[in-house]
Amino acid sequence: MTNDAYALVYPMLAMFLWTFLILLRNVQVRVSAVLKGQLSNEYFELFRGAEPSEVILKTGNPLRNLMEMPPLSYIAALAIML
C-alpha cells in the first residue's frame, strides 16, 4: 500500500469526529428539552405530540444529512485504500 492511500485517513477521521460531535450535541439538546418539559419523550418515540423547538430542528437536520451520504464515502475510501 502506498503512502497516497493513507492520505484519506485524516479526512475520514475528521468527518467521523465531526459527525460524532454533532451527534453529541443533538443528544444534549433533546435530553435538555425533555428534562425541561418542553417536549415529551413520546415525540421521539412515535413523532406525536407537541412540535419540537427550532433548536431541536437545527441540530437534527445536520445530523440527518451527515448520516445519509458519508457512510457511503467511508466505504468508498476504504475500498480505495485497499
Secondary structure as the mmCIF struct_conf table of DSSP 4:
data_model
#
loop_
_struct_conf.conf_type_id
_struct_conf.id
_struct_conf.beg_label_comp_id
_struct_conf.beg_label_asym_id
_struct_conf.beg_label_seq_id
_struct_conf.end_label_comp_id
_struct_conf.end_label_asym_id
_struct_conf.end_label_seq_id
HELX_RH_AL_P HELX_RH_AL_P1 ASN A 3 TYR A 6
TURN_TY1_P TURN_TY1_P1 ALA A 7 LEU A 8
HELX_RH_AL_P HELX_RH_AL_P2 VAL A 9 LEU A 35
TURN_TY1_P TURN_TY1_P2 LYS A 36 GLY A 37
BEND BEND1 GLN A 38 LEU A 39
HELX_RH_AL_P HELX_RH_AL_P3 ASN A 41 LEU A 46
BEND BEND2 PHE A 47 PHE A 47
BEND BEND3 GLY A 49 ALA A 50
HELX_LH_PP_P HELX_LH_PP_P1 GLU A 51 SER A 53
HELX_RH_AL_P HELX_RH_AL_P4 GLU A 54 GLU A 68
BEND BEND4 MET A 69 MET A 69
HELX_RH_AL_P HELX_RH_AL_P5 PRO A 70 MET A 81
#
